Amino acid sequence: MWTHLIAGVLLAASGPQTAATPDDDDEVEVCVTVLTFWSGSASDRRAIASDPVPESFRRGFGWRGCQTLDKPALLEWHLAFGTEQTSSAALAWLEQQTLAEGPGVAEFARMAKALSGASRPEGSAQAKALHAALDRLSFLADQYLRAAEFYHSPTLLAKAAPYVDAVRLGLAALDSDRFGELSDQASEELQRRGWVERSDYNLERWRALAIRFVIARAQQSLAPSDIAAADQSIVRYAGKPPLADELTDVALEHGGNPCAEATSPSEVAAVCDRELNLPRRLATYWYHRALIDDLFDPKDKADRAFDGQAFTNAARLMALIDDGEHDHPASDPARRHDARAALFVSHAAALARRAAARRSTSGDADYDWYRALRTLIRAERLTSPVTQPGRFRQIGVQFGTICRTLSVERCRDDAQLGREYRYLTQDLGFLDQPTP
């Protein structure tokens, strides 16, 4: 149920946190920060509907100082073993606890407005307070959005909306010159003056939340206006890294390293020096680009969703990053793999929509049906029915639905598809058994 990780060193001073000298009377405690992963027990799983926040998690949530709980673990546990209803109940508890720690959305909006009108550097203290509040609210945005993406739930997406709006307000306040994004120059200024710690990392995370929300809304509605908004979100929130196409080609040739051929002075070297975690930024960009391309009308003459480039780049870069992190002590394989599985599930759904559209016009849709099924097999290979039964069930249900549309006999007659169909059918039946 508990896994502990030594994450770093934390200095906690009883007095003001200034540099200590031998003459200081303040007592300084040096401790090792321990990140605790929580996964629930068998008895917790049996009671998940009646007790969506087990006592062991509630106890850990209150830890402060040198021991900290992996708070997203609660939702991940529900996505694996619960339902949309149990996930909603757990998120409501997380929301209540998180909002008790600091300003809510309304107070945050007032803080953001005050910072937007503040002169710099007089706004330094306000910026720090805004950053701390935004960190809490962005956690709720991420958690509600993660559940909305997983369940394709309009209700959960609506719950995420005010927190995503807060993220947008925060981005706007931290750079009043350009709504919704923070320029590289402004980012460097904030970091240099100490207003925001690890500014680039947080800004990329917040921008990604804004993009994810617009994509999720388009995935649920498939409305042309929402798809167009998703398409524009990458531009609006600076989601495409500089020289993305060129650097992606280099990364794919050099094991995920986009800067392998960078020589100074050059534009590529300047980007490599400036951008934080460039491989992950590239993978995130192509991931979002692939999800958006999958939404376009399959009858669109441009056929942009199926040129394959964004999907291929995303899948290959994510796999390379995954391989590079497989032995990292802070890395959770289930979470890493689930993002890739979600990419494959989205692409399979797009292929199935294309096949249905082609069947209604030309009757020639077999190729796309088979591509969809083989894409789902790739998703299944990343998903354990033991540790990720929620995602595994989604894949199995989608696979069975496409097989029935194509015809079960044709699925069974294909050696690879037949084996997969039997395996998924057997495991889905196993998952329906009560928790021992």
The 8 nearest C-alpha neighbors of each residue, nearest first, counted from 0:
[[1, 38, 39, 37, 40, 2, 36, 55],
 [2, 0, 37, 36, 35, 3, 38, 39],
 [3, 1, 36, 35, 37, 4, 0, 34],
 [4, 2, 35, 34, 33, 36, 1, 5],
 [5, 3, 34, 33, 6, 35, 2, 329],
 [4, 6, 33, 32, 7, 34, 31, 3],
 [7, 5, 32, 33, 4, 34, 8, 31],
 [6, 8, 32, 31, 5, 9, 33, 30],
 [7, 9, 31, 32, 30, 10, 29, 6],
 [8, 10, 30, 32, 31, 29, 11, 7],
 [11, 9, 29, 28, 12, 30, 8, 27],
 [10, 12, 28, 27, 9, 29, 13, 16],
 [13, 11, 27, 14, 16, 28, 10, 26],
 [12, 14, 26, 25, 27, 11, 15, 16],
 [13, 15, 12, 25, 16, 26, 17, 27],
 [16, 14, 17, 12, 13, 25, 18, 11],
 [17, 15, 12, 14, 18, 11, 13, 19],
 [18, 16, 15, 19, 14, 12, 20, 25],
 [17, 19, 20, 16, 15, 23, 12, 27],
 [18, 20, 23, 17, 21, 25, 27, 22],
 [19, 21, 23, 22, 18, 24, 17, 25],
 [20, 22, 23, 19, 24, 25, 18, 26],
 [23, 21, 20, 24, 19, 25, 26, 18],
 [24, 22, 20, 25, 21, 19, 26, 18],
 [23, 25, 26, 22, 21, 20, 19, 27],
 [26, 24, 23, 14, 27, 13, 12, 19],
 [25, 27, 13, 24, 12, 28, 14, 23],
 [28, 26, 12, 25, 11, 29, 13, 10],
 [29, 27, 11, 10, 12, 30, 26, 13],
 [28, 30, 10, 9, 27, 11, 31, 8],
 [31, 29, 9, 8, 65, 28, 32, 10],
 [30, 32, 8, 7, 9, 65, 33, 5],
 [33, 31, 65, 7, 6, 8, 66, 5],
 [32, 34, 5, 66, 4, 6, 65, 67],
 [35, 33, 4, 67, 3, 68, 6, 66],
 [36, 34, 3, 68, 2, 69, 67, 4],
 [37, 35, 2, 69, 1, 3, 68, 34],
 [36, 38, 1, 0, 72, 39, 35, 2],
 [37, 39, 0, 76, 36, 1, 72, 40],
 [40, 38, 0, 43, 37, 41, 44, 76],
 [41, 39, 43, 42, 0, 44, 38, 45],
 [40, 42, 44, 43, 45, 39, 435, 434],
 [41, 43, 45, 40, 44, 46, 39, 47],
 [42, 44, 40, 46, 41, 45, 39, 47],
 [45, 43, 47, 41, 42, 46, 40, 80],
 [44, 46, 42, 43, 47, 434, 41, 48],
 [47, 45, 43, 44, 49, 48, 50, 42],
 [46, 48, 51, 44, 50, 49, 45, 43],
 [49, 47, 46, 50, 51, 85, 81, 45],
 [48, 50, 46, 47, 51, 85, 45, 52],
 [49, 51, 47, 52, 46, 48, 53, 43],
 [52, 50, 47, 89, 48, 85, 53, 49],
 [51, 53, 50, 89, 54, 56, 57, 73],
 [54, 52, 55, 56, 50, 51, 43, 57],
 [53, 55, 57, 56, 58, 52, 50, 59],
 [54, 56, 58, 53, 57, 59, 39, 52],
 [57, 55, 59, 58, 54, 53, 60, 52],
 [58, 56, 54, 60, 59, 55, 53, 52],
 [57, 59, 55, 56, 60, 61, 54, 62],
 [58, 60, 56, 61, 62, 57, 68, 55],
 [61, 59, 57, 58, 62, 56, 68, 70],
 [60, 62, 59, 58, 63, 57, 68, 67],
 [63, 61, 59, 60, 67, 66, 64, 68],
 [64, 62, 66, 67, 61, 65, 60, 68],
 [63, 65, 66, 62, 67, 32, 11, 9],
 [64, 66, 32, 31, 30, 33, 63, 67],
 [67, 65, 33, 32, 64, 34, 63, 62],
 [68, 66, 34, 62, 35, 33, 63, 65],
 [67, 69, 35, 70, 34, 59, 60, 36],
 [68, 70, 36, 72, 71, 35, 34, 67],
 [69, 71, 72, 68, 73, 60, 74, 36],
 [72, 70, 73, 74, 69, 75, 142, 138],
 [71, 73, 75, 70, 74, 69, 37, 76],
 [74, 72, 76, 71, 75, 70, 77, 89],
 [73, 75, 77, 76, 72, 71, 78, 86],
 [76, 74, 72, 78, 77, 73, 79, 71],
 [75, 77, 79, 73, 74, 78, 72, 80],
 [76, 78, 81, 74, 80, 79, 75, 86],
 [79, 77, 75, 76, 389, 81, 80, 74],
 [78, 80, 389, 387, 76, 77, 388, 81],
 [79, 81, 77, 78, 76, 389, 388, 44],
 [82, 80, 77, 85, 78, 79, 86, 47],
 [83, 81, 85, 84, 86, 77, 78, 80],
 [82, 84, 86, 85, 87, 150, 81, 146],
 [85, 83, 87, 82, 86, 88, 81, 48],
 [84, 86, 88, 82, 87, 83, 81, 48],
 [87, 85, 83, 89, 84, 88, 77, 82],
 [88, 86, 90, 84, 85, 89, 83, 91],
 [87, 89, 85, 91, 86, 90, 84, 51],
 [90, 88, 86, 92, 91, 87, 51, 52],
 [91, 89, 93, 87, 92, 88, 94, 86],
 [90, 92, 94, 88, 89, 93, 87, 95],
 [91, 93, 95, 89, 90, 94, 96, 88],
 [94, 92, 90, 96, 91, 95, 97, 89],
 [95, 93, 91, 97, 92, 96, 90, 98],
 [94, 96, 92, 98, 93, 97, 91, 99],
 [97, 95, 93, 99, 94, 98, 92, 100],
 [98, 96, 94, 99, 100, 95, 93, 135],
 [97, 99, 100, 95, 96, 101, 103, 94],
 [98, 100, 96, 97, 101, 95, 102, 103],
 [99, 101, 98, 97, 96, 102, 135, 95],
 [102, 100, 98, 99, 132, 103, 97, 135],
 [103, 101, 106, 107, 132, 98, 104, 100],
 [102, 104, 106, 105, 98, 107, 101, 136],
 [103, 105, 107, 106, 108, 165, 102, 162],
 [106, 104, 108, 107, 103, 109, 102, 110],
 [107, 105, 109, 108, 103, 102, 104, 110],
 [106, 108, 110, 104, 109, 105, 102, 103],
 [109, 107, 111, 105, 106, 110, 104, 112],
 [108, 110, 112, 106, 107, 111, 113, 105],
 [111, 109, 107, 113, 108, 112, 114, 106],
 [110, 112, 108, 114, 172, 113, 109, 169],
 [113, 111, 115, 109, 114, 110, 108, 116],
 [114, 112, 110, 116, 111, 115, 109, 117],
 [115, 113, 117, 111, 116, 112, 172, 125],
 [114, 116, 172, 112, 113, 117, 175, 111],
 [117, 115, 114, 113, 112, 118, 175, 172],
 [118, 116, 114, 122, 115, 113, 119, 121],
 [119, 117, 121, 122, 120, 116, 114, 115],
 [120, 118, 121, 122, 117, 123, 114, 116],
 [119, 121, 122, 123, 118, 192, 117, 124],
 [122, 120, 119, 118, 123, 117, 124, 125],
 [123, 121, 119, 125, 120, 117, 124, 118],
 [122, 124, 126, 125, 120, 121, 194, 127],
 [125, 123, 127, 126, 122, 128, 194, 121],
 [124, 126, 128, 122, 123, 127, 129, 114],
 [127, 125, 129, 123, 124, 128, 194, 122],
 [126, 128, 130, 124, 129, 194, 125, 195],
 [129, 127, 125, 131, 130, 126, 132, 124],
 [130, 128, 126, 132, 127, 131, 133, 125],
 [129, 131, 133, 127, 128, 132, 126, 134],
 [132, 130, 134, 128, 133, 129, 127, 135],
 [133, 131, 129, 135, 134, 130, 128, 102],
 [132, 134, 130, 136, 135, 131, 137, 129],
 [133, 135, 131, 137, 132, 136, 130, 138],
 [136, 134, 138, 132, 133, 137, 97, 131],
 [135, 137, 133, 139, 138, 134, 162, 140],
 [136, 138, 140, 134, 139, 135, 133, 141],
 [137, 139, 141, 135, 136, 140, 142, 134],
 [140, 138, 142, 136, 137, 141, 143, 94],
 [141, 139, 137, 162, 159, 138, 163, 143],
 [140, 142, 144, 138, 139, 143, 145, 137],
 [141, 143, 139, 145, 144, 140, 138, 146],
 [144, 142, 159, 146, 145, 140, 141, 155],
 [143, 145, 147, 141, 146, 142, 159, 140],
 [146, 144, 142, 148, 143, 147, 141, 149],
 [145, 147, 149, 143, 144, 148, 150, 142],
 [148, 146, 152, 144, 155, 156, 151, 150],
 [149, 147, 151, 145, 146, 150, 144, 215],
 [148, 150, 146, 147, 151, 145, 78, 152],
 [149, 151, 152, 147, 148, 146, 83, 155],
 [152, 150, 148, 147, 149, 219, 153, 215],
 [151, 153, 147, 150, 154, 155, 156, 148],
 [154, 152, 156, 155, 157, 151, 147, 219],
 [155, 153, 157, 152, 156, 158, 147, 159],
 [156, 154, 158, 147, 157, 152, 153, 143],
 [155, 157, 153, 159, 147, 158, 154, 144],
 [156, 158, 160, 154, 155, 159, 153, 161],
 [159, 157, 155, 156, 160, 143, 154, 161],
 [158, 160, 143, 156, 140, 157, 162, 144],
 [159, 161, 157, 163, 162, 158, 164, 156],
 [162, 160, 164, 163, 159, 165, 158, 104],
 [161, 163, 140, 165, 164, 160, 159, 136],
 [162, 164, 166, 160, 165, 140, 161, 159],
 [165, 163, 161, 167, 162, 166, 160, 168],
 [166, 164, 162, 168, 163, 167, 169, 161],
 [165, 167, 163, 169, 164, 168, 170, 137],
 [168, 166, 164, 170, 165, 169, 179, 171],
 [169, 167, 165, 171, 166, 170, 172, 164],
 [170, 168, 166, 172, 171, 167, 165, 111],
 [169, 171, 167, 173, 179, 168, 172, 180],
 [170, 172, 178, 168, 179, 174, 169, 175],
 [173, 171, 115, 169, 175, 174, 111, 170],
 [172, 174, 170, 171, 169, 175, 181, 126],
 [175, 173, 171, 172, 176, 181, 177, 170],
 [174, 176, 172, 171, 177, 115, 173, 178],
 [175, 177, 174, 178, 171, 181, 172, 182],
 [178, 176, 175, 174, 180, 179, 171, 181],
 [179, 177, 171, 180, 175, 176, 170, 174],
 [178, 180, 171, 170, 167, 236, 177, 235],
 [181, 179, 236, 170, 178, 177, 182, 171],
 [182, 180, 174, 186, 185, 170, 183, 173],
 [181, 183, 185, 184, 186, 180, 174, 177],
 [184, 182, 186, 185, 187, 181, 199, 188],
 [183, 185, 187, 182, 186, 188, 181, 189],
 [186, 184, 188, 182, 187, 183, 189, 181],
 [185, 187, 183, 189, 188, 184, 182, 190],
 [186, 188, 190, 184, 185, 189, 191, 183],
 [189, 187, 185, 191, 186, 190, 192, 184],
 [190, 188, 194, 186, 192, 187, 191, 195],
 [189, 191, 193, 187, 188, 192, 195, 198],
 [192, 190, 188, 193, 189, 187, 194, 186],
 [191, 193, 189, 190, 194, 188, 195, 123],
 [192, 194, 190, 191, 195, 189, 196, 123],
 [195, 193, 189, 127, 192, 123, 126, 190],
 [194, 196, 198, 193, 190, 189, 127, 197],
 [195, 197, 198, 190, 193, 194, 189, 201],
 [198, 196, 200, 199, 195, 201, 190, 202],
 [197, 199, 196, 195, 201, 200, 202, 190],
 [200, 198, 202, 201, 197, 203, 186, 275],
 [201, 199, 203, 198, 202, 197, 204, 275],
 [202, 200, 204, 198, 203, 199, 205, 197],
 [201, 203, 205, 199, 204, 200, 198, 206],
 [204, 202, 206, 200, 201, 205, 207, 199],
 [203, 205, 201, 207, 202, 206, 200, 208],
 [206, 204, 202, 208, 207, 203, 201, 166],
 [205, 207, 203, 209, 208, 204, 236, 202],
 [206, 208, 210, 204, 205, 209, 211, 203],
 [209, 207, 211, 205, 206, 210, 212, 204],
 [208, 210, 206, 212, 207, 211, 163, 205],
 [211, 209, 207, 213, 208, 212, 232, 214],
 [212, 210, 208, 214, 213, 209, 207, 215],
 [213, 211, 215, 209, 214, 210, 208, 216],
 [212, 214, 216, 229, 210, 215, 211, 217],
 [215, 213, 211, 217, 229, 216, 212, 218],
 [216, 214, 218, 212, 217, 213, 211, 148],
 [215, 217, 213, 219, 214, 218, 212, 220],
 [216, 218, 225, 214, 226, 221, 220, 215],
 [219, 217, 215, 216, 221, 220, 214, 294],
 [218, 220, 216, 217, 221, 151, 215, 153],
 [219, 221, 222, 217, 218, 216, 225, 226],
 [222, 220, 217, 218, 219, 223, 226, 294],
 [221, 223, 220, 225, 224, 226, 217, 219],
 [224, 222, 226, 225, 227, 221, 295, 217],
 [223, 225, 227, 226, 222, 228, 217, 221],
 [226, 224, 217, 228, 222, 227, 223, 229],
 [227, 225, 229, 223, 217, 228, 224, 230],
 [226, 228, 230, 224, 225, 229, 223, 231],
 [229, 227, 225, 231, 230, 226, 232, 224],
 [230, 228, 226, 232, 214, 213, 231, 227],
 [229, 231, 227, 228, 232, 226, 291, 233],
 [230, 232, 228, 234, 229, 233, 235, 227],
 [233, 231, 235, 229, 234, 230, 210, 236],
 [234, 232, 238, 236, 231, 235, 237, 239],
 [235, 233, 237, 232, 231, 236, 238, 239],
 [236, 234, 232, 233, 237, 231, 179, 180],
 [235, 237, 180, 238, 233, 234, 206, 232],
 [238, 236, 234, 239, 235, 233, 180, 240],
 [237, 239, 233, 236, 284, 234, 240, 206],
 [238, 240, 237, 284, 233, 241, 243, 234],
 [241, 239, 243, 238, 242, 281, 280, 237],
 [240, 242, 243, 239, 270, 244, 246, 267],
 [243, 241, 245, 244, 246, 240, 267, 270],
 [244, 242, 246, 240, 241, 245, 247, 281],
 [245, 243, 247, 246, 242, 248, 241, 249],
 [244, 246, 248, 247, 242, 243, 249, 257],
 [247, 245, 257, 249, 243, 248, 244, 242],
 [246, 248, 250, 244, 249, 245, 243, 251],
 [249, 247, 251, 245, 246, 250, 252, 244],
 [248, 250, 246, 257, 252, 247, 251, 253],
 [251, 249, 257, 255, 256, 247, 253, 252],
 [250, 252, 248, 249, 255, 253, 254, 247],
 [251, 253, 249, 250, 254, 248, 255, 256],
 [254, 252, 250, 256, 251, 255, 249, 259],
 [253, 255, 256, 251, 252, 250, 319, 257],
 [254, 256, 250, 319, 251, 253, 257, 316],
 [255, 257, 250, 258, 253, 259, 254, 278],
 [258, 256, 250, 246, 249, 259, 255, 247],
 [259, 257, 261, 260, 256, 271, 246, 249],
 [258, 260, 256, 257, 261, 253, 249, 250],
 [259, 261, 258, 262, 249, 257, 267, 268],
 [262, 260, 268, 258, 259, 267, 263, 265],
 [261, 263, 268, 264, 265, 260, 267, 258],
 [264, 262, 265, 268, 261, 269, 267, 266],
 [263, 265, 262, 268, 266, 269, 267, 261],
 [266, 264, 263, 268, 267, 262, 269, 261],
 [265, 267, 269, 268, 270, 264, 263, 271],
 [266, 268, 270, 265, 269, 261, 271, 242],
 [269, 267, 261, 271, 265, 270, 266, 263],
 [268, 270, 266, 272, 267, 271, 273, 265],
 [271, 269, 273, 267, 272, 268, 274, 266],
 [272, 270, 268, 269, 273, 274, 258, 267],
 [273, 271, 269, 270, 274, 268, 275, 267],
 [272, 274, 270, 271, 269, 275, 268, 183],
 [275, 273, 271, 277, 270, 272, 276, 199],
 [274, 276, 277, 273, 199, 200, 272, 280],
 [277, 275, 279, 278, 280, 274, 200, 281],
 [276, 278, 280, 279, 275, 274, 281, 271],
 [279, 277, 281, 280, 276, 282, 257, 255],
 [278, 280, 282, 281, 277, 276, 283, 320],
 [279, 281, 277, 283, 278, 282, 284, 276],
 [280, 282, 284, 278, 279, 283, 277, 285],
 [283, 281, 279, 285, 284, 313, 316, 280],
 [284, 282, 286, 280, 281, 285, 279, 287],
 [283, 285, 281, 287, 286, 282, 239, 238],
 [284, 286, 288, 313, 282, 309, 287, 283],
 [287, 285, 313, 283, 289, 284, 288, 282],
 [286, 288, 290, 284, 289, 285, 283, 291],
 [287, 289, 285, 291, 286, 290, 284, 309],
 [288, 290, 309, 310, 292, 286, 291, 287],
 [291, 289, 287, 293, 288, 292, 286, 345],
 [290, 292, 288, 293, 294, 289, 287, 230],
 [291, 293, 304, 289, 294, 290, 295, 288],
 [292, 294, 304, 290, 291, 349, 295, 289],
 [295, 293, 292, 291, 296, 226, 218, 221],
 [296, 294, 292, 293, 297, 304, 299, 226],
 [295, 297, 299, 298, 294, 302, 353, 304],
 [298, 296, 353, 299, 295, 302, 356, 352],
 [297, 299, 296, 300, 302, 356, 353, 357],
 [300, 298, 296, 302, 301, 297, 295, 303],
 [299, 301, 302, 298, 297, 303, 296, 295],
 [300, 302, 303, 299, 304, 298, 297, 305],
 [303, 301, 300, 299, 304, 305, 297, 306],
 [304, 302, 301, 305, 306, 292, 295, 299],
 [305, 303, 292, 293, 302, 306, 295, 307],
 [304, 306, 307, 303, 302, 293, 292, 308],
 [305, 307, 303, 308, 304, 302, 309, 310],
 [308, 306, 305, 310, 311, 309, 304, 303],
 [307, 309, 311, 310, 306, 312, 305, 289],
 [310, 308, 289, 312, 285, 311, 307, 313],
 [311, 309, 289, 313, 307, 308, 312, 314],
 [310, 312, 308, 314, 313, 309, 307, 315],
 [313, 311, 309, 315, 310, 314, 316, 308],
 [314, 312, 285, 286, 310, 316, 311, 282],
 [313, 315, 311, 317, 312, 316, 310, 318],
 [316, 314, 318, 312, 317, 313, 311, 319],
 [317, 315, 319, 313, 318, 282, 314, 312],
 [318, 316, 320, 314, 319, 315, 282, 313],
 [317, 319, 321, 315, 316, 320, 322, 314],
 [320, 318, 316, 322, 321, 317, 255, 323],
 [321, 319, 323, 317, 322, 318, 316, 324],
 [320, 322, 318, 324, 319, 323, 317, 325],
 [323, 321, 319, 325, 320, 324, 318, 326],
 [322, 324, 320, 321, 325, 319, 326, 327],
 [325, 323, 327, 321, 322, 326, 320, 330],
 [326, 324, 322, 327, 323, 321, 330, 332],
 [325, 327, 324, 328, 330, 323, 322, 329],
 [326, 328, 324, 330, 329, 325, 323, 331],
 [329, 327, 330, 326, 4, 331, 325, 324],
 [330, 328, 327, 331, 4, 6, 34, 326],
 [329, 331, 327, 328, 332, 324, 325, 326],
 [330, 332, 333, 334, 335, 329, 328, 325],
 [333, 331, 335, 334, 336, 330, 325, 321],
 [334, 332, 336, 335, 331, 337, 387, 386],
 [335, 333, 337, 336, 332, 331, 338, 75],
 [336, 334, 332, 333, 337, 338, 331, 321],
 [335, 337, 333, 339, 334, 338, 381, 332],
 [336, 338, 340, 334, 339, 335, 341, 333],
 [337, 339, 341, 340, 336, 335, 342, 334],
 [340, 338, 342, 336, 341, 337, 343, 314],
 [339, 341, 378, 337, 343, 342, 338, 344],
 [342, 340, 344, 338, 339, 343, 337, 345],
 [341, 343, 339, 345, 340, 344, 346, 338],
 [344, 342, 346, 340, 345, 341, 378, 374],
 [345, 343, 341, 347, 346, 342, 375, 340],
 [346, 344, 348, 342, 343, 347, 341, 349],
 [347, 345, 349, 343, 348, 344, 293, 350],
 [346, 348, 371, 350, 344, 349, 345, 374],
 [347, 349, 351, 345, 346, 350, 344, 352],
 [348, 350, 346, 352, 351, 347, 293, 353],
 [349, 351, 353, 347, 352, 348, 371, 367],
 [350, 352, 354, 348, 353, 349, 368, 371],
 [353, 351, 349, 355, 354, 350, 356, 348],
 [352, 354, 350, 297, 356, 351, 355, 357],
 [355, 353, 364, 351, 357, 367, 356, 352],
 [354, 356, 358, 352, 353, 357, 351, 359],
 [357, 355, 353, 359, 354, 358, 352, 360],
 [358, 356, 354, 360, 359, 355, 361, 364],
 [357, 359, 362, 355, 364, 360, 356, 361],
 [360, 358, 356, 357, 362, 361, 355, 354],
 [359, 361, 357, 358, 362, 356, 363, 355],
 [362, 360, 363, 358, 357, 359, 364, 356],
 [361, 363, 358, 360, 364, 359, 357, 365],
 [364, 362, 361, 358, 365, 357, 366, 354],
 [365, 363, 354, 358, 357, 366, 367, 362],
 [366, 364, 368, 367, 363, 369, 354, 405],
 [365, 367, 369, 368, 364, 370, 363, 354],
 [366, 368, 370, 354, 369, 365, 350, 364],
 [369, 367, 365, 371, 370, 366, 351, 354],
 [368, 370, 372, 366, 371, 367, 373, 365],
 [371, 369, 367, 373, 372, 368, 374, 366],
 [372, 370, 347, 374, 368, 369, 350, 373],
 [373, 371, 369, 375, 374, 370, 398, 368],
 [372, 374, 376, 370, 375, 371, 369, 377],
 [375, 373, 371, 377, 376, 372, 347, 343],
 [376, 374, 378, 372, 377, 373, 344, 379],
 [375, 377, 373, 379, 378, 374, 380, 372],
 [378, 376, 374, 380, 375, 379, 373, 381],
 [379, 377, 340, 375, 376, 381, 380, 343],
 [378, 380, 376, 382, 381, 377, 375, 394],
 [381, 379, 377, 378, 382, 376, 383, 340],
 [382, 380, 379, 378, 336, 340, 383, 377],
 [383, 381, 379, 380, 391, 387, 384, 378],
 [382, 384, 387, 385, 386, 391, 388, 381],
 [385, 383, 388, 387, 391, 386, 382, 426],
 [384, 386, 383, 387, 388, 430, 382, 79],
 [385, 387, 383, 384, 388, 79, 333, 382],
 [388, 386, 79, 383, 384, 389, 390, 385],
 [387, 389, 384, 391, 79, 390, 392, 385],
 [390, 388, 79, 392, 391, 387, 78, 80],
 [389, 391, 393, 392, 388, 387, 394, 79],
 [392, 390, 388, 394, 389, 393, 384, 382],
 [391, 393, 395, 389, 390, 394, 388, 396],
 [394, 392, 390, 396, 391, 395, 397, 389],
 [393, 395, 391, 397, 392, 396, 398, 390],
 [396, 394, 392, 398, 397, 393, 423, 399],
 [395, 397, 399, 393, 398, 394, 392, 400],
 [396, 398, 400, 394, 395, 399, 393, 401],
 [399, 397, 395, 401, 396, 400, 394, 402],
 [400, 398, 402, 396, 397, 401, 395, 403],
 [399, 401, 397, 403, 402, 398, 396, 404],
 [402, 400, 404, 398, 403, 399, 405, 397],
 [403, 401, 399, 405, 407, 404, 400, 406],
 [402, 404, 406, 407, 400, 401, 405, 399],
 [405, 403, 401, 402, 406, 400, 407, 399],
 [404, 406, 402, 403, 401, 407, 409, 368],
 [407, 405, 403, 408, 404, 402, 409, 410],
 [406, 408, 410, 403, 402, 409, 411, 405],
 [409, 407, 411, 410, 406, 412, 402, 405],
 [408, 410, 412, 411, 407, 406, 413, 405],
 [411, 409, 407, 408, 417, 416, 412, 413],
 [410, 412, 417, 408, 409, 413, 407, 416],
 [411, 413, 409, 410, 408, 414, 417, 416],
 [412, 414, 416, 411, 417, 410, 415, 409],
 [415, 413, 417, 416, 412, 418, 411, 410],
 [416, 414, 418, 417, 413, 419, 411, 410],
 [415, 417, 419, 413, 410, 418, 414, 420],
 [418, 416, 411, 420, 414, 419, 410, 415],
 [417, 419, 421, 415, 416, 420, 422, 414],
 [420, 418, 422, 416, 417, 421, 423, 415],
 [419, 421, 417, 423, 422, 418, 416, 424],
 [422, 420, 424, 418, 419, 423, 425, 417],
 [423, 421, 419, 425, 420, 424, 418, 426],
 [424, 422, 426, 420, 425, 395, 421, 427],
 [423, 425, 421, 427, 422, 426, 420, 428],
 [426, 424, 422, 428, 423, 427, 421, 429],
 [427, 425, 429, 423, 428, 424, 430, 422],
 [428, 426, 430, 424, 429, 425, 423, 392],
 [427, 429, 426, 431, 425, 430, 424, 432],
 [428, 430, 426, 427, 431, 432, 425, 424],
 [431, 429, 427, 432, 428, 426, 388, 384],
 [430, 432, 428, 429, 427, 433, 426, 434],
 [431, 433, 430, 429, 434, 428, 435, 427],
 [434, 432, 435, 431, 430, 45, 429, 44],
 [433, 435, 45, 432, 44, 41, 430, 42],
 [434, 433, 41, 45, 432, 42, 44, 40]]
